């Protein structure tokens, strides 16, 4: 058997397609939850300065987080080819983070302002 075939799913014979379907399907991530935390952070500490990679100056959270969410909406609506990111899951997580901060009545402390 050649090395190319030996390292592929063809070596499993009749079960090859089943194995391929099991291991090459979509996965579920936690990026929506991370966006919820991002929005909550932006709401609670809007004046916190963040250092963003490739931007050489600190940017306040109240400016960069809405821009990032707008970018996610743009990418979700655009449906660009080859893009396998669930952009609306990110926006859903951000919306849930916003709702939870409002529902829990969390207020910004005077720390880090």
HUUR-V852841 format. One record per pair of residues at least 4 apart in sequence whose C-alpha atoms are under 7 Angstrom apart, sorted by sequence separation. I is the first residue (numbers start at 1). J is the second residue. D is the distance in whole Angstrom. If there is no record, write none. Layout:
BEGIN
i: {I:I}
j: {J:J}
d: {D:D}
END
This chain:
BEGIN
i: {1:2:3:4:12:15:16:17:18:19:20:21:30:31:32:33:34:35:36:37:38:39:40:41:42:59:60:61:62:63:64:65:66:67:68:69:70:71:72:73:74:75:86:87:88:89:90:91:92:93:94:95:96:97:98:99:100:101:102:1:5:6:59:101:5:10:51:9:51:50:51:49:50:49:50:9:49:50:76:48:49:75:76:47:48:46:47:73:46:47:72:46:42:42:69:42:35:39:32:36:40:32:35:36:39:40:31:35:36:39:32:33:36:37:32:36:40:32:44:45:44:48:48:47}
j: {5:6:7:8:16:19:20:21:22:23:24:25:34:35:36:37:38:39:40:41:42:43:44:45:46:63:64:65:66:67:68:69:70:71:72:73:74:75:76:77:78:79:90:91:92:93:94:95:96:97:98:99:100:101:102:103:104:105:106:6:10:11:64:106:11:16:57:16:58:58:59:58:59:59:60:20:60:61:87:60:61:87:88:60:61:60:61:87:61:62:87:62:61:62:91:65:90:94:89:93:97:90:93:94:97:98:90:94:95:98:92:93:96:97:93:97:101:94:107:108:108:112:113:113}
d: {7:6:6:7:5:6:6:6:6:6:6:6:6:6:6:6:6:6:6:6:6:6:6:6:5:7:7:6:7:7:6:6:6:6:6:6:6:6:6:6:6:6:7:7:6:6:6:6:6:6:6:6:6:6:6:6:6:6:7:6:6:6:7:6:7:6:7:5:5:5:6:5:5:5:6:7:4:6:5:5:6:7:6:5:6:7:6:7:5:6:6:5:5:6:7:7:6:6:5:5:6:4:5:4:6:6:6:5:7:6:7:5:6:6:4:4:6:7:6:6:4:6:6:6}
END
